[in-house]
Amino acid sequence: MSKRFERFFWGFFASIGGTIFLQITTLLATPLYLDYTSQEIYGMWLILISIFGWLQFGDMGIGMSLTKRSIEALEKNDYELLTKYFYAALISFTLIGFIFGLIGLGFYYKIDTLFNIDNSNQDIFKKAFLFLILAGFLSPVSKIFSSIIESHQRIAFLKVSSTLISFFSIIITLILLSVNFGLLSFVFGIFLKVLLTPIVEFFFLKKIDAHFNLSLRYPTKKEFFDLLSFGGKFQILKIANMVTTNVDYILIGVFLSSSLVSVYTFSSKLAILFCIGLMSLLPSVLFPGLSQLFELNDHKKIKNVYYIITKLSLRVGILFSIIFYSINEPFVNLWVGKENFGGDLLTYIFVFWILIECYLRGITAIIYASGKIGKLTIYSIVEAVFNVFLTIYLINKFQLPGVAAGTLISRIVTLFFIPYFINKLISVNFLHFFNINLNVLIHSLPTVIIGIIVKHSFFRLYSDIYYILISGLIIVITNFIFFELLHLIKQKKSNSILVNLKNYYLNL
């Protein structure tokens, strides 16, 4: 096993394990958040954390750009260049973060009226917003060591440390809530994470790379340009992602109410978990290794990775979609109560969003690693603008389902462009690519049929927890039968089951 594959392997499974652990912790903590606050207060926090996501745009995509440039410097064993990139990123983070902080302050005096916050909560809402402006300024700087650690492909450490720090942050938040710190408890939890992350990562970086040091090396215009030329384009892609995940909450807060922000969040929690929490792990883990393959011009391996990603992304998208379709309502009822479920129509819209989002998030890793993101940037701008205007139009007609529909329809804009662009970029035959997708669709049909049957079966007579466990198990087993088990049955070699499964995953 090569070092690149070994680090990808451990990084991928550490990411999955850490994400599952953190998501379970968050799911368990959320009912406690509601007990200590209210649907309205928690909705206010969701609005603020969405704004916090936009404030973090102070990184301008420089984090990922620093990873890519660090890989290039390490390939040349040029630590002086690496240090120059470090300081170029640090200076850029500081200056751009300061500008975004000033923009945030410009909204300070009107932020409560913008989101229709009642008089009793206006002061605490504005204080929390002020603290988040500062956290938004510090957050990109706090992750600067993460980018260099990623260039060493130590993804496993990053995920484990991030998981533990986030878990500690949740515990501190709950403690502060229990002693009546209210909305500010969430803010202090964020601050803890922002301040602790760079300390842990700096000591780890010194441990794995004794040559790295912080001796002052003045960056030239070239280092700034190298970071911003890639990072600026990537920033627009990040904006499109933020529109997909964050702008909905802000628009609901502006046009509807903070209480409905909570309902929308709880009803879409599984969808966000599947796509943002789990599926996003694949491109983030693959990025350093794929970047190296592009640096080495290893087109054969790049194509093989692309085929694997395509099959996994489509298969997982279909699997997650049908699981969500089957269990979302009982999940919300069990988790936070049926009064927080947004309705069947909202669920149906998210079923299709999950399928498209998982597929696109998986395969787009190829474009990021190639560095040729100019055209994707243009389409992302179109998608982001279309999403905002369409959502504003639909939210007035259909309320929460209109918000989800706006997100879904706008995402379709890039559904056909991204595969076409990748196939052209790495010279993939369209017919071969079509057959790969068709094969996955055919093998997934039984999973879809079983999921629909389970949704309307007698299992609904059981309690929500038993229905969720039984339905999820049946759907996953069905998917396993028509993929892995079918492959094993076709094998004529006398290898062990484990060897055949290993060959199956390595030759998807």
Secondary structure as UniProt FT lines:
FT   HELIX           3..36
FT   HELIX           39..55
FT   HELIX           56..59
FT   TURN            60..61
FT   HELIX           62..75
FT   TURN            76..77
FT   HELIX           79..106
FT   HELIX           108..110
FT   HELIX           111..114
FT   TURN            115..116
FT   HELIX           119..121
FT   HELIX           122..142
FT   HELIX           144..151
FT   TURN            152..153
FT   HELIX           155..178
FT   TURN            179..180
FT   TURN            182..183
FT   HELIX           184..208
FT   TURN            210..211
FT   HELIX           221..242
FT   HELIX           243..247
FT   HELIX           248..255
FT   HELIX           258..267
FT   HELIX           269..272
FT   HELIX           273..279
FT   HELIX           281..295
FT   TURN            296..297
FT   HELIX           299..336
FT   HELIX           338..340
FT   HELIX           344..363
FT   HELIX           365..370
FT   HELIX           374..398
FT   HELIX           400..411
FT   HELIX           412..414
FT   TURN            415..416
FT   HELIX           417..425
FT   TURN            426..427
FT   HELIX           430..455
FT   HELIX           458..461
FT   HELIX           464..480
FT   HELIX           481..485
FT   HELIX           486..490
FT   HELIX           497..506
//
